[in-house]
Amino acid sequence: MADGGTGKYELAAEQLALVAEVVLDAAKPVSGRRTLDLACGTGNAALLAAQRGAQVTGLDAAPRLLEVAAGRSADAGLDISWIEGSMLDLPPQ
């Protein structure tokens, strides 16, 4: 499995930012709705969802990427919960 916490994932994240916007346009998060961004990386989709009024939690296995994401949300004045963990370990619903 690739480790997004090594290397310069931020470069790839910049290129993927437009994808996050397309996905959120399709998902249409509703203001106040809880939203989980799995494998959130540097937070592209989480940040957009929070800007659109969703209550967002971002989950990623790479602590370094979560630090980047947390810095981005702080700089933007957005309240997002960032959790270190694997999407493979989520409890069944």
N, C-alpha and C positions, 0 to 999 in steps of 0.2 A: 504494500500500500504506500502511496506517495505521502510524503510529509510536507504539508504546506507551510510548516513552521521553519523550514530551511530554505535557503536560496532567496530569491527576490520575487516572491509571490505578488508583491504590490504592483509590479509591472503588468502581470497578467490580470490582476484585479481591475486596473484602469481600463484595459481593453474589454473586460467583461461588464463594465458598468452599464452599457446600453442594454445588455441582456436582462439585467435586473429590472430596468425600467419596463421592458416589454412584458416580463413575467408579472410585474405588479399591475400593469395596465390590464392584463387578462384576469388576474385574481381579484382586483378591485377591493383591497382591504378597506373596511368601513371604519370610520372614525370611532375610536373607543374599543374596537374589536381586538381581542388577543391574537397575536401573530407570532409564530415560531419560525425563525430562519435557521434551518438545519445546514450545517457545514458553512457557516456564515462568512468565513474568511475575514477579510478586512471590513465587512459590514455593508457592502453596497446596497443589497436589498433591504436589510434591516433599517438602514438610514432613510431610504426612500419611504418605506412603510411608516416609520415614525413621523416623517415630515408630512405624510398624508393623514396623520391622526391615529394610527393604530398603536396599541400597547404592545411593544415588541420585546421579544427575548431572542438573542442570538446565541447559538450553540456551535462550538467548534472544538476540535481536538488539539488544535495548535495554540498554546498559550501566547506565543509571540504575535500571532495574527489577532487574537482577542485584544491584546494591548493596543495594537494599531487601531482596531475598531473602536475601542473605548475612547481613545484619544480623539478620533474623528467625531464620535457622538458628543463628547464634551465640548470640542471646538464649535460644534453646530448648536449646542445648547439643547440637545435631545436626551430624554430620559429613556435609556435602553438598558435592559438587564443582559449582561454577558456571562455565559456559563461555559466552563471548560468541560468537555465530555464528548463521547462518541454517539452519533445517531444510531449506531448498531446496538447500543445499550439502553435505548428508550424502552420503558415498560409498554406492553401491549395495551391497547385501548379496547 
